[in-house]
Amino acid sequence: MNADGGRVGSGARPGGGPWGGRPRAIRRVARWVVPRVARWVVPRVARWVVPREARWAVLAAVTALALAGCSTGSDAVASGGEFQFVAPGNQTTITYEPAAARGLLGTFSGESLTEPGKQIGVQDFPGQVVLINVWGSWCGPCRAEMADLQLLHDQFSARGVAVLGLDIRDDRQAAADFMRGDKATYPSIFDPAGRALFSLNGYPRNVVPSTIVLDRKHRVAIVYLTRIRLAEVAGALQRLAAESAA
């Protein structure tokens, strides 16, 4: 019995409230929830309330969380040599490790979206990490992630990282107008038939948006079969940029 005549049982814990006496449980929940909420919420809030030129300071604050949270897809393993995509089951992020097992991308090029007649491709970025984003102006998630791709381009280009778009199943004028309107300055291949993807043997051409990240030797290091998460991709680019091109 307590001082008021009530019973002290399992429903009344010293310290008050339903979590009274459970500081360890609270800490365990906080350790699991806070990093995941931060990785999802912070980039989205920053996109609306922080000017583009200031977003990197916000992104840097959560990149360390992403570095701790990345995983390797064991169902999608390259065997070295030329890249061959292997169906990843239900995975949407496939990481190819160790580096020696990454498959080399073949010729990947096409006509520039904004400069008709000019050929551009991965070969224009020797020794650089290359992020290839498959997109279309007709695709809502593609349009939504373009600001994030531009931010990655702005912040990682000085570290030897290039962003290259691949615009498929699209109208040239509509796509070019959208890039200009969104102030996207990284290059993009205009490839309505998606022919460039044939160099990614077995790659699903119907998954849009999707993103392929090449290491400095232009071997496929990571595949994202979904819209990118800014902090996660920033952490991956940071790791790949630190690898040697030799």
MDAnalysis code that builds the backbone (N, CA, C; Angstrom):
import MDAnalysis as mda
import numpy as np

u = mda.Universe.empty(738, n_residues=246, atom_resindex=np.repeat(np.arange(246), 3), trajectory=True)
u.add_TopologyAttr("name", ["N", "CA", "C"] * 246)
u.add_TopologyAttr("resid", np.arange(1, 247))
u.add_TopologyAttr("resname", ["MET", "ASN", "ALA", "ASP", "GLY", "GLY", "ARG", "VAL", "GLY", "SER", "GLY", "ALA", "ARG", "PRO", "GLY", "GLY", "GLY", "PRO", "TRP", "GLY", "GLY", "ARG", "PRO", "ARG", "ALA", "ILE", "ARG", "ARG", "VAL", "ALA", "ARG", "TRP", "VAL", "VAL", "PRO", "ARG", "VAL", "ALA", "ARG", "TRP", "VAL", "VAL", "PRO", "ARG", "VAL", "ALA", "ARG", "TRP", "VAL", "VAL", "PRO", "ARG", "GLU", "ALA", "ARG", "TRP", "ALA", "VAL", "LEU", "ALA", "ALA", "VAL", "THR", "ALA", "LEU", "ALA", "LEU", "ALA", "GLY", "CYS", "SER", "THR", "GLY", "SER", "ASP", "ALA", "VAL", "ALA", "SER", "GLY", "GLY", "GLU", "PHE", "GLN", "PHE", "VAL", "ALA", "PRO", "GLY", "ASN", "GLN", "THR", "THR", "ILE", "THR", "TYR", "GLU", "PRO", "ALA", "ALA", "ALA", "ARG", "GLY", "LEU", "LEU", "GLY", "THR", "PHE", "SER", "GLY", "GLU", "SER", "LEU", "THR", "GLU", "PRO", "GLY", "LYS", "GLN", "ILE", "GLY", "VAL", "GLN", "ASP", "PHE", "PRO", "GLY", "GLN", "VAL", "VAL", "LEU", "ILE", "ASN", "VAL", "TRP", "GLY", "SER", "TRP", "CYS", "GLY", "PRO", "CYS", "ARG", "ALA", "GLU", "MET", "ALA", "ASP", "LEU", "GLN", "LEU", "LEU", "HIS", "ASP", "GLN", "PHE", "SER", "ALA", "ARG", "GLY", "VAL", "ALA", "VAL", "LEU", "GLY", "LEU", "ASP", "ILE", "ARG", "ASP", "ASP", "ARG", "GLN", "ALA", "ALA", "ALA", "ASP", "PHE", "MET", "ARG", "GLY", "ASP", "LYS", "ALA", "THR", "TYR", "PRO", "SER", "ILE", "PHE", "ASP", "PRO", "ALA", "GLY", "ARG", "ALA", "LEU", "PHE", "SER", "LEU", "ASN", "GLY", "TYR", "PRO", "ARG", "ASN", "VAL", "VAL", "PRO", "SER", "THR", "ILE", "VAL", "LEU", "ASP", "ARG", "LYS", "HIS", "ARG", "VAL", "ALA", "ILE", "VAL", "TYR", "LEU", "THR", "ARG", "ILE", "ARG", "LEU", "ALA", "GLU", "VAL", "ALA", "GLY", "ALA", "LEU", "GLN", "ARG", "LEU", "ALA", "ALA", "GLU", "SER", "ALA", "ALA"])
u.atoms.positions = np.array([
    [0.847, -1.200, 0.000],
    [0.000, 0.000, 0.000],
    [0.880, 1.247, 0.000],
    [0.443, 2.298, -0.704],
    [1.194, 3.544, -0.670],
    [0.585, 4.479, 0.349],
    [1.102, 5.705, 0.415],
    [0.680, 6.655, 1.429],
    [-0.766, 7.048, 1.269],
    [-1.342, 6.921, 0.111],
    [-2.725, 7.300, -0.139],
    [-3.675, 6.114, -0.042],
    [-3.156, 5.004, 0.323],
    [-4.007, 3.836, 0.458],
    [-4.090, 2.981, -0.768],
    [-3.395, 3.346, -1.839],
    [-3.414, 2.580, -3.077],
    [-2.342, 1.530, -3.090],
    [-2.529, 0.546, -3.924],
    [-1.547, -0.528, -4.046],
    [-0.435, -0.131, -4.991],
    [0.760, -0.545, -4.635],
    [1.904, -0.373, -5.510],
    [2.058, -1.661, -6.286],
    [1.715, -1.642, -7.583],
    [1.792, -2.842, -8.406],
    [2.567, -2.576, -9.659],
    [2.377, -3.465, -10.648],
    [3.132, -3.343, -11.900],
    [2.748, -2.116, -12.679],
    [1.531, -1.573, -12.454],
    [1.113, -0.403, -13.216],
    [1.602, 0.897, -12.628],
    [2.225, 0.902, -11.463],
    [2.717, 2.140, -10.851],
    [4.175, 1.967, -10.548],
    [5.033, 2.607, -11.304],
    [6.468, 2.429, -11.155],
    [7.079, 3.662, -10.526],
    [8.063, 3.471, -9.632],
    [8.744, 4.620, -9.056],
    [9.311, 5.488, -10.167],
    [9.207, 6.779, -10.005],
    [9.710, 7.687, -11.029],
    [8.580, 8.284, -11.815],
    [7.341, 7.691, -11.781],
    [6.172, 8.289, -12.409],
    [6.074, 7.967, -13.872],
    [4.822, 7.873, -14.371],
    [4.598, 7.669, -15.785],
    [4.785, 6.228, -16.198],
    [4.296, 5.897, -17.374],
    [4.387, 4.497, -17.819],
    [5.798, 4.037, -18.076],
    [6.742, 5.017, -18.289],
    [8.131, 4.627, -18.530],
    [8.979, 4.723, -17.264],
    [8.323, 4.994, -16.135],
    [9.088, 5.106, -14.902],
    [9.906, 3.862, -14.640],
    [11.154, 4.078, -14.239],
    [12.018, 2.951, -13.928],
    [12.549, 2.223, -15.137],
    [12.368, 2.786, -16.350],
    [12.827, 2.096, -17.560],
    [13.800, 2.937, -18.379],
    [14.802, 3.557, -17.753],
    [15.724, 4.401, -18.529],
    [16.484, 3.627, -19.587],
    [16.805, 2.362, -19.350],
    [17.544, 1.588, -20.350],
    [16.692, 1.335, -21.587],
    [15.422, 1.029, -21.378],
    [14.529, 0.806, -22.519],
    [14.391, 2.064, -23.347],
    [14.278, 3.208, -22.684],
    [14.156, 4.477, -23.399],
    [15.401, 4.753, -24.219],
    [16.568, 4.509, -23.612],
    [17.814, 4.748, -24.345],
    [17.943, 3.838, -25.551],
    [17.527, 2.552, -25.396],
    [17.610, 1.630, -26.532],
    [16.705, 2.077, -27.677],
    [15.493, 2.493, -27.326],
    [14.573, 2.984, -28.354],
    [15.139, 4.220, -29.037],
    [15.678, 5.146, -28.239],
    [16.229, 6.387, -28.803],
    [17.394, 6.110, -29.731],
    [18.267, 5.169, -29.347],
    [19.422, 4.857, -30.201],
    [19.001, 4.286, -31.536],
    [17.875, 3.555, -31.564],
    [17.406, 2.977, -32.825],
    [16.617, 3.987, -33.648],
    [15.772, 4.770, -33.006],
    [14.851, 5.648, -33.724],
    [15.522, 6.919, -34.231],
    [16.314, 7.585, -33.385],
    [16.818, 8.919, -33.730],
    [17.647, 8.940, -35.007],
    [18.638, 8.032, -35.197],
    [19.408, 8.092, -36.452],
    [18.542, 7.874, -37.682],
    [17.558, 6.951, -37.580],
    [16.728, 6.681, -38.762],
    [15.811, 7.844, -39.085],
    [15.254, 8.462, -38.068],
    [14.416, 9.636, -38.304],
    [15.252, 10.769, -38.877],
    [16.464, 10.957, -38.349],
    [17.320, 12.047, -38.831],
    [17.683, 11.862, -40.285],
    [18.013, 10.597, -40.700],
    [18.389, 10.374, -42.082],
    [17.235, 10.645, -43.034],
    [16.001, 10.435, -42.580],
    [14.844, 10.630, -43.464],
    [14.359, 12.073, -43.432],
    [14.302, 12.672, -42.233],
    [13.659, 13.977, -42.078],
    [14.557, 15.132, -42.477],
    [15.833, 15.103, -42.027],
    [16.679, 16.287, -42.189],
    [16.833, 16.718, -43.639],
    [17.168, 15.802, -44.588],
    [17.313, 16.269, -45.977],
    [16.023, 16.850, -46.532],
    [14.872, 16.287, -46.137],
    [13.614, 16.787, -46.688],
    [13.252, 18.156, -46.127],
    [13.506, 18.352, -44.828],
    [13.252, 19.666, -44.245],
    [14.201, 20.696, -44.844],
    [15.467, 20.314, -45.009],
    [16.451, 21.241, -45.555],
    [16.086, 21.697, -46.951],
    [15.491, 20.779, -47.741],
    [15.151, 21.129, -49.110],
    [14.156, 22.284, -49.168],
    [13.310, 22.381, -48.138],
    [12.262, 23.413, -48.159],
    [12.672, 24.685, -47.432],
    [13.466, 24.568, -46.362],
    [13.710, 25.746, -45.521],
    [15.115, 26.301, -45.640],
    [16.025, 25.582, -46.289],
    [17.404, 26.033, -46.393],
    [17.735, 26.332, -47.847],
    [18.350, 27.483, -48.143],
    [18.753, 27.764, -49.522],
    [19.696, 26.697, -50.036],
    [19.633, 26.447, -51.372],
    [20.446, 25.383, -51.964],
    [21.912, 25.504, -51.603],
    [22.457, 26.742, -51.620],
    [23.885, 26.898, -51.372],
    [24.273, 26.615, -49.931],
    [23.265, 26.563, -49.023],
    [23.579, 26.324, -47.613],
    [23.252, 24.910, -47.173],
    [22.673, 24.100, -48.072],
    [22.207, 22.778, -47.656],
    [23.334, 21.837, -47.275],
    [24.525, 22.049, -47.827],
    [25.606, 21.104, -47.554],
    [25.960, 21.046, -46.083],
    [25.835, 22.172, -45.398],
    [26.120, 22.168, -43.964],
    [25.145, 21.253, -43.236],
    [23.882, 21.255, -43.655],
    [22.890, 20.369, -43.054],
    [23.178, 18.925, -43.427],
    [23.483, 18.678, -44.701],
    [23.752, 17.314, -45.156],
    [24.946, 16.718, -44.431],
    [26.008, 17.513, -44.223],
    [27.213, 16.997, -43.574],
    [26.915, 16.515, -42.167],
    [25.930, 17.129, -41.521],
    [25.605, 16.753, -40.149],
    [25.014, 15.360, -40.048],
    [24.403, 14.851, -41.140],
    [23.787, 13.524, -41.091],
    [24.522, 12.488, -41.921],
    [25.550, 12.872, -42.660],
    [26.283, 11.921, -43.484],
    [26.918, 10.820, -42.638],
    [27.404, 11.188, -41.437],
    [28.011, 10.184, -40.567],
    [27.013, 9.101, -40.188],
    [25.750, 9.477, -40.032],
    [24.720, 8.481, -39.740],
    [24.561, 7.502, -40.892],
    [24.595, 8.036, -42.107],
    [24.448, 7.182, -43.283],
    [25.632, 6.239, -43.425],
    [26.835, 6.731, -43.100],
    [28.026, 5.886, -43.206],
    [27.887, 4.658, -42.317],
    [27.225, 4.822, -41.183],
    [27.061, 3.702, -40.265],
    [25.934, 2.782, -40.687],
    [25.052, 3.255, -41.568],
    [23.859, 2.492, -41.861],
    [23.845, 1.747, -43.164],
    [24.890, 1.830, -43.972],
    [24.890, 1.202, -45.287],
    [25.084, -0.301, -45.167],
    [24.507, -1.056, -46.102],
    [24.619, -2.508, -46.069],
    [24.988, -3.042, -47.438],
    [25.459, -4.270, -47.454],
    [25.865, -4.907, -48.696],
    [24.846, -5.951, -49.107],
    [24.466, -5.929, -50.369],
    [23.518, -6.909, -50.880],
    [24.230, -8.179, -51.283],
    [24.034, -9.260, -50.556],
    [24.763, -10.489, -50.838],
    [24.174, -11.259, -52.013],
    [22.968, -10.873, -52.464],
    [22.348, -11.597, -53.569],
    [22.760, -11.052, -54.937],
    [23.529, -9.979, -54.947],
    [23.909, -9.360, -56.209],
    [25.414, -9.207, -56.230],
    [26.092, -10.194, -56.729],
    [27.552, -10.224, -56.659],
    [28.143, -10.206, -58.060],
    [29.018, -9.246, -58.307],
    [29.732, -9.204, -59.575],
    [30.968, -10.085, -59.456],
    [31.379, -10.651, -60.547],
    [32.497, -11.589, -60.493],
    [33.785, -10.987, -61.033],
    [33.840, -9.660, -61.182],
    [34.992, -9.050, -61.804],
    [34.817, -9.093, -63.312],
    [35.736, -8.490, -64.049],
    [35.598, -8.439, -65.491],
    [34.465, -7.514, -65.873],
    [33.694, -7.869, -66.891],
    [32.595, -7.030, -67.343],
    [31.394, -7.164, -66.406],
    [30.720, -6.044, -66.172],
    [29.592, -6.048, -65.245],
    [28.434, -6.887, -65.775],
    [27.847, -7.669, -64.881],
    [26.652, -8.461, -65.187],
    [25.694, -8.292, -64.024],
    [24.547, -7.675, -64.289],
    [23.584, -7.458, -63.214],
    [22.918, -8.774, -62.831],
    [22.814, -9.003, -61.519],
    [22.171, -10.204, -60.997],
    [20.935, -9.766, -60.220],
    [19.800, -10.396, -60.477],
    [18.560, -10.032, -59.804],
    [18.748, -10.033, -58.295],
    [18.396, -8.927, -57.627],
    [18.695, -8.782, -56.200],
    [17.587, -9.229, -55.266],
    [16.615, -9.989, -55.722],
    [15.503, -10.344, -54.844],
    [14.679, -9.102, -54.548],
    [14.445, -8.826, -53.276],
    [13.660, -7.668, -52.890],
    [14.517, -6.454, -52.529],
    [15.816, -6.540, -52.765],
    [16.686, -5.430, -52.401],
    [16.530, -4.273, -53.377],
    [16.629, -3.059, -52.864],
    [16.630, -1.869, -53.710],
    [17.970, -1.154, -53.682],
    [18.835, -1.527, -52.763],
    [20.201, -0.986, -52.716],
    [21.159, -2.163, -52.751],
    [21.983, -2.220, -53.788],
    [22.910, -3.338, -53.969],
    [24.326, -2.790, -53.977],
    [25.137, -3.228, -53.034],
    [26.518, -2.780, -52.915],
    [27.451, -3.914, -53.298],
    [28.384, -3.648, -54.180],
    [29.298, -4.673, -54.680],
    [30.634, -4.570, -53.941],
    [30.888, -5.530, -53.097],
    [32.112, -5.594, -52.311],
    [32.583, -7.041, -52.262],
    [33.907, -7.255, -52.168],
    [34.987, -6.275, -52.137],
    [35.192, -5.617, -53.501],
    [36.015, -4.595, -53.531],
    [36.203, -3.825, -54.762],
    [36.686, -4.688, -55.920],
    [37.491, -5.702, -55.616],
    [38.044, -6.558, -56.672],
    [36.965, -7.348, -57.399],
    [35.793, -7.492, -56.780],
    [34.714, -8.254, -57.398],
    [33.777, -7.392, -58.242],
    [34.013, -6.085, -58.285],
    [33.143, -5.203, -59.066],
    [33.351, -5.405, -60.560],
    [32.236, -5.370, -61.296],
    [32.308, -5.538, -62.738],
    [32.512, -4.210, -63.451],
    [33.298, -4.246, -64.509],
    [33.615, -3.038, -65.268],
    [32.474, -2.678, -66.211],
    [32.105, -1.404, -66.220],
    [31.076, -0.931, -67.138],
    [31.644, -0.818, -68.542],
    [30.882, -1.271, -69.537],
    [31.321, -1.122, -70.913],
    [31.089, 0.298, -71.414],
    [31.058, 0.487, -72.716],
    [30.838, 1.807, -73.303],
    [29.474, 2.335, -72.876],
    [29.481, 3.540, -72.338],
    [28.240, 4.146, -71.855],
    [28.233, 5.601, -72.319],
    [27.520, 5.862, -73.394],
    [27.533, 7.213, -73.958],
    [26.276, 7.429, -74.794],
    [26.102, 8.673, -75.208],
    [24.963, 9.022, -76.044],
    [24.955, 10.514, -76.319],
    [23.905, 10.977, -76.971],
    [23.814, 12.382, -77.349],
    [23.416, 13.236, -76.148],
    [24.046, 14.381, -76.026],
    [23.745, 15.303, -74.936],
    [22.307, 15.804, -75.040],
    [21.624, 15.861, -73.897],
    [20.254, 16.372, -73.867],
    [20.206, 17.846, -74.239],
    [21.119, 18.617, -73.703],
    [21.068, 20.073, -73.880],
    [21.934, 20.589, -75.030],
    [22.788, 19.702, -75.576],
    [23.642, 20.094, -76.709],
    [23.482, 19.049, -77.812],
    [22.407, 19.120, -78.583],
    [22.157, 18.121, -79.634],
    [23.349, 17.973, -80.577],
    [23.654, 16.719, -80.894],
    [24.778, 16.434, -81.780],
    [26.079, 16.151, -81.042],
    [26.171, 16.519, -79.785],
    [27.390, 16.287, -79.000],
    [27.281, 14.964, -78.258],
    [28.296, 14.118, -78.367],
    [28.336, 12.838, -77.666],
    [28.998, 13.015, -76.298],
    [28.359, 12.507, -75.274],
    [28.921, 12.550, -73.926],
    [28.786, 11.173, -73.312],
    [29.573, 10.906, -72.289],
    [29.488, 9.598, -71.651],
    [30.465, 9.455, -70.511],
    [30.520, 8.260, -69.966],
    [31.394, 7.976, -68.834],
    [32.854, 8.222, -69.186],
    [33.207, 8.027, -70.450],
    [34.598, 8.212, -70.868],
    [35.080, 9.647, -70.684],
    [34.167, 10.590, -70.496],
    [34.551, 11.987, -70.277],
    [35.043, 12.238, -68.860],
    [34.985, 11.211, -67.993],
    [35.358, 11.397, -66.592],
    [36.385, 10.355, -66.150],
    [37.541, 10.319, -66.818],
    [38.545, 9.308, -66.455],
    [39.038, 9.502, -65.023],
    [39.150, 8.400, -64.308],
    [39.675, 8.444, -62.941],
    [38.726, 9.043, -61.925],
    [37.473, 9.287, -62.321],
    [36.513, 9.882, -61.399],
    [35.436, 8.876, -60.998],
    [34.885, 9.093, -59.821],
    [33.677, 8.387, -59.432],
    [32.538, 8.990, -60.260],
    [31.677, 8.140, -60.813],
    [30.581, 8.636, -61.655],
    [29.254, 8.111, -61.114],
    [28.339, 9.036, -60.864],
    [26.980, 8.688, -60.468],
    [26.084, 8.844, -61.692],
    [25.524, 7.739, -62.161],
    [24.625, 7.751, -63.328],
    [23.193, 7.647, -62.821],
    [22.379, 8.636, -63.150],
    [20.983, 8.637, -62.712],
    [20.061, 8.449, -63.907],
    [19.256, 7.385, -63.867],
    [18.285, 7.099, -64.928],
    [16.987, 7.826, -64.570],
    [16.510, 8.688, -65.484],
    [15.374, 9.527, -65.144],
    [14.541, 9.854, -66.375],
    [13.424, 10.540, -66.143],
    [12.589, 11.069, -67.214],
    [11.759, 12.210, -66.636],
    [11.488, 13.208, -67.445],
    [10.721, 14.346, -66.942],
    [9.277, 13.961, -66.635],
    [8.832, 12.816, -67.131],
    [7.482, 12.310, -66.906],
    [7.347, 11.572, -65.573],
    [8.471, 11.380, -64.901],
    [8.544, 10.557, -63.691],
    [8.580, 11.466, -62.458],
    [7.530, 11.380, -61.628],
    [7.449, 12.236, -60.453],
    [8.621, 12.095, -59.494],
    [8.996, 10.879, -59.075],
    [10.145, 10.730, -58.180],
    [11.447, 11.244, -58.791],
    [11.590, 11.126, -60.116],
    [12.788, 11.653, -60.787],
    [12.860, 13.164, -60.623],
    [11.753, 13.819, -60.835],
    [11.698, 15.272, -60.710],
    [11.997, 15.696, -59.271],
    [11.497, 14.900, -58.316],
    [11.674, 15.241, -56.910],
    [13.132, 15.109, -56.459],
    [13.887, 14.175, -57.053],
    [15.254, 13.952, -56.588],
    [16.294, 14.784, -57.335],
    [15.888, 15.540, -58.342],
    [16.865, 16.277, -59.145],
    [17.610, 17.327, -58.335],
    [16.923, 17.988, -57.401],
    [17.604, 18.970, -56.559],
    [18.692, 18.312, -55.712],
    [18.438, 17.085, -55.240],
    [19.447, 16.357, -54.468],
    [20.645, 16.001, -55.342],
    [20.388, 15.592, -56.576],
    [21.481, 15.258, -57.492],
    [22.321, 16.494, -57.795],
    [21.678, 17.631, -57.961],
    [22.423, 18.863, -58.203],
    [23.283, 19.217, -56.996],
    [22.731, 19.006, -55.804],
    [23.509, 19.280, -54.594],
    [24.736, 18.376, -54.517],
    [24.573, 17.100, -54.843],
    [25.721, 16.180, -54.862],
    [26.742, 16.629, -55.904],
    [26.265, 17.050, -57.071],
    [27.158, 17.559, -58.115],
    [27.942, 18.769, -57.604],
    [27.258, 19.700, -56.981],
    [27.914, 20.923, -56.498],
    [28.967, 20.625, -55.450],
    [28.672, 19.701, -54.548],
    [29.537, 19.504, -53.401],
    [30.641, 18.465, -53.598],
    [30.478, 17.551, -54.558],
    [31.476, 16.490, -54.729],
    [32.316, 16.623, -55.997],
    [31.987, 17.546, -56.882],
    [32.755, 17.645, -58.130],
    [34.217, 17.952, -57.867],
    [34.501, 18.751, -56.848],
    [35.894, 19.075, -56.531],
    [36.646, 17.886, -55.949],
    [35.937, 16.840, -55.561],
    [36.567, 15.645, -54.996],
    [36.695, 14.525, -56.031],
    [36.458, 14.850, -57.287],
    [36.589, 13.853, -58.333],
    [35.369, 12.987, -58.495],
    [34.181, 13.570, -58.293],
    [32.923, 12.849, -58.473],
    [32.093, 13.570, -59.528],
    [31.579, 12.831, -60.496],
    [30.764, 13.407, -61.565],
    [29.353, 12.833, -61.502],
    [28.375, 13.669, -61.821],
    [26.984, 13.225, -61.933],
    [26.606, 13.261, -63.410],
    [26.026, 12.172, -63.905],
    [25.639, 12.062, -65.311],
    [24.226, 11.513, -65.384],
    [23.314, 12.283, -65.975],
    [21.943, 11.813, -66.129],
    [21.779, 10.969, -67.380],
    [20.778, 10.094, -67.368],
    [20.390, 9.327, -68.546],
    [18.878, 9.478, -68.698],
    [18.469, 10.336, -69.605],
    [17.055, 10.651, -69.804],
    [16.459, 9.666, -70.801],
    [15.491, 8.854, -70.351],
    [14.923, 7.819, -71.217],
    [13.413, 8.016, -71.389],
    [12.891, 7.455, -72.499],
    [11.459, 7.478, -72.808],
    [10.862, 8.878, -72.641],
    [11.541, 9.867, -73.202],
    [11.180, 11.249, -72.919],
    [11.114, 12.105, -74.173],
    [10.536, 13.279, -74.026],
    [10.542, 14.311, -75.052],
    [11.708, 15.255, -74.762],
    [12.539, 15.479, -75.775],
    [13.751, 16.260, -75.541],
    [13.445, 17.655, -74.975],
    [12.503, 18.340, -75.566],
    [12.213, 19.704, -75.141],
    [11.681, 19.745, -73.714],
    [10.785, 18.818, -73.403],
    [10.227, 18.775, -72.049],
    [11.312, 18.507, -71.014],
    [12.217, 17.567, -71.334],
    [13.288, 17.232, -70.404],
    [14.270, 18.387, -70.241],
    [14.666, 19.010, -71.355],
    [15.607, 20.126, -71.295],
    [15.007, 21.302, -70.530],
    [13.729, 21.575, -70.780],
    [13.061, 22.665, -70.074],
    [13.012, 22.403, -68.576],
    [12.774, 21.128, -68.199],
    [12.709, 20.815, -66.774],
    [14.075, 21.002, -66.114],
    [15.139, 20.555, -66.774],
    [16.468, 20.723, -66.193],
    [16.806, 22.198, -66.024],
    [16.476, 22.992, -67.014],
    [16.751, 24.424, -66.895],
    [15.913, 25.049, -65.786],
    [14.642, 24.666, -65.721],
    [13.776, 25.221, -64.696],
    [14.205, 24.839, -63.296],
    [14.791, 23.649, -63.136],
    [15.246, 23.189, -61.826],
    [16.693, 23.580, -61.558],
    [17.280, 24.340, -62.500],
    [18.660, 24.816, -62.372],
    [19.658, 23.671, -62.210],
    [19.404, 22.572, -62.918],
    [20.324, 21.431, -62.909],
    [21.409, 21.672, -63.953],
    [22.657, 21.640, -63.539],
    [23.769, 21.972, -64.435],
    [24.634, 20.774, -64.805],
    [24.403, 19.613, -64.205],
    [25.195, 18.439, -64.562],
    [24.724, 17.910, -65.926],
    [25.586, 17.238, -66.673],
    [25.218, 16.771, -68.019],
    [24.248, 15.598, -67.978],
    [23.492, 15.459, -69.053],
    [22.562, 14.337, -69.154],
    [22.527, 13.837, -70.590],
    [22.512, 12.526, -70.752],
    [22.379, 11.888, -72.061],
    [20.897, 11.810, -72.412],
    [20.560, 12.155, -73.651],
    [19.192, 11.989, -74.130],
    [19.120, 10.671, -74.885],
    [18.400, 9.709, -74.313],
    [18.390, 8.345, -74.844],
    [16.977, 7.777, -74.742],
    [16.048, 8.246, -75.578],
    [14.642, 7.831, -75.430],
    [14.434, 6.325, -75.480],
    [15.264, 5.597, -76.213],
    [15.126, 4.141, -76.306],
    [15.869, 3.406, -75.191],
    [16.671, 4.113, -74.393],
    [17.414, 3.479, -73.306],
    [18.515, 2.551, -73.774],
    [19.092, 2.843, -74.953],
    [20.115, 1.940, -75.508],
    [21.385, 1.884, -74.660],
    [21.717, 2.993, -74.008],
    [22.947, 3.006, -73.209],
    [22.921, 1.953, -72.108],
    [21.733, 1.587, -71.642],
    [21.626, 0.614, -70.561],
    [21.997, -0.797, -70.988],
    [22.121, -1.026, -72.300],
    [22.536, -2.353, -72.754],
    [23.938, -2.696, -72.261],
    [24.747, -1.673, -71.967],
    [26.098, -1.948, -71.467],
    [26.073, -2.453, -70.028],
    [24.926, -2.291, -69.361],
    [24.756, -2.837, -68.017],
    [23.999, -4.164, -68.160],
    [24.701, -5.192, -68.512],
    [24.108, -6.477, -68.877],
    [23.093, -6.959, -67.850],
    [21.857, -7.128, -68.284],
    [20.819, -7.626, -67.406],
    [20.144, -6.571, -66.550],
    [20.537, -5.309, -66.698],
    [19.980, -4.250, -65.848],
    [18.514, -3.997, -66.209],
    [17.629, -3.832, -65.204],
    [16.202, -3.636, -65.485],
    [15.923, -2.230, -66.022],
    [15.605, -2.117, -67.279],
    [15.413, -0.813, -67.909],
    [14.084, -0.171, -67.542],
    [13.207, -0.929, -66.922],
    [11.897, -0.377, -66.557],
    [11.884, 0.261, -65.179],
    [13.010, 0.238, -64.459],
    [13.070, 0.813, -63.120],
    [13.545, 2.263, -63.223],
    [12.629, 3.186, -63.020],
    [12.920, 4.615, -63.130],
    [12.229, 5.323, -61.965],
    [12.958, 6.109, -61.150],
    [14.386, 6.368, -61.288],
    [15.212, 5.212, -60.736],
    [16.436, 5.155, -61.189],
    [17.431, 4.274, -60.599],
    [18.789, 4.932, -60.776],
    [19.740, 4.500, -59.971],
    [21.048, 5.160, -59.957],
    [22.146, 4.116, -59.871],
    [23.171, 4.284, -60.694],
    [24.336, 3.407, -60.702],
    [25.555, 4.242, -60.336],
    [26.313, 3.809, -59.355],
    [27.511, 4.536, -58.940],
    [28.740, 3.727, -59.312],
    [29.627, 4.354, -60.071],
    [30.873, 3.711, -60.498],
    [32.025, 4.196, -59.642],
    [32.970, 3.303, -59.370],
    [34.169, 3.743, -58.657],
    [35.130, 4.420, -59.627],
    [36.301, 4.770, -59.167],
    [37.243, 5.532, -60.001],
    [37.764, 4.737, -61.195],
    [37.631, 3.420, -61.148],
    [38.027, 2.581, -62.285],
    [36.835, 2.272, -63.194],
    [35.712, 2.919, -62.908],
    [34.469, 2.756, -63.670],
    [33.929, 1.331, -63.590],
    [34.087, 0.756, -62.397],
    [33.442, -0.507, -62.066],
    [32.182, -0.191, -61.266],
    [31.152, -0.998, -61.434],
    [29.897, -0.740, -60.732],
    [30.070, -1.066, -59.251],
    [29.905, -0.031, -58.420],
    [30.088, -0.191, -56.976],
    [28.765, -0.302, -56.233],
    [27.767, 0.471, -56.662],
    [26.472, 0.485, -55.976],
    [25.364, 0.686, -57.002],
    [24.239, 0.034, -56.784],
    [23.039, 0.252, -57.599],
    [21.884, 0.584, -56.655],
    [21.178, 1.663, -56.975],
    [19.973, 2.037, -56.230],
    [18.780, 1.869, -57.164],
    [17.904, 0.921, -56.858],
    [16.728, 0.679, -57.691],
    [15.516, 1.425, -57.124],
    [15.723, 2.658, -56.722],
    [14.692, 3.473, -56.118],
    [15.178, 4.915, -56.102],
    [14.342, 5.812, -55.668],
    [14.750, 7.201, -55.488],
    [15.862, 7.264, -54.451],
    [16.856, 8.105, -54.691],
    [17.998, 8.178, -53.780],
    [17.613, 8.833, -52.466],
    [18.352, 8.453, -51.409],
    [18.296, 9.130, -50.119],
    [19.582, 9.924, -50.002],
    [19.450, 11.229, -49.884],
    [20.578, 12.142, -50.039],
    [21.751, 11.810, -49.132],
    [21.500, 11.686, -47.846],
    [22.599, 11.454, -46.912],
    [23.275, 10.112, -47.162],
    [22.487, 9.093, -47.504],
    [23.047, 7.764, -47.779],
    [23.985, 7.803, -48.986],
    [23.546, 8.458, -50.067],
    [24.374, 8.525, -51.272],
    [25.601, 9.394, -51.024],
    [25.452, 10.468, -50.269],
    [26.605, 11.315, -49.947],
    [27.666, 10.518, -49.202],
    [27.243, 9.684, -48.260],
    [28.196, 8.850, -47.539],
    [28.901, 7.864, -48.460],
    [28.149, 7.285, -49.398],
    [28.749, 6.345, -50.344],
    [29.758, 7.041, -51.250],
    [29.416, 8.221, -51.744],
    [30.344, 8.962, -52.603],
    [31.605, 9.354, -51.842],
    [31.428, 9.687, -50.592],
    [32.587, 10.041, -49.772],
    [33.548, 8.862, -49.659],
    [32.999, 7.676, -49.436],
    [33.857, 6.484, -49.323],
    [34.538, 6.157, -50.641],
    [33.777, 6.213, -51.747],
    [34.341, 5.863, -53.047],
    [35.373, 6.881, -53.505],
    [35.131, 8.153, -53.214],
    [36.090, 9.188, -53.595],
    [37.429, 8.998, -52.886],
    [37.398, 8.356, -51.730],
    [38.633, 8.131, -50.982],
    [39.429, 6.945, -51.516],
    [38.828, 6.132, -52.382],
    [39.544, 4.997, -52.956],
    [40.525, 5.458, -54.036],
    [41.533, 4.655, -54.260],
    [42.535, 4.985, -55.268],
    [42.060, 4.593, -56.663],
    [42.469, 5.373, -57.658],
    [42.146, 5.047, -59.053],
    [43.195, 4.134, -59.657],
    [44.273, 3.895, -58.941],
    [45.361, 3.077, -59.477],
    [44.984, 1.598, -59.491],
])
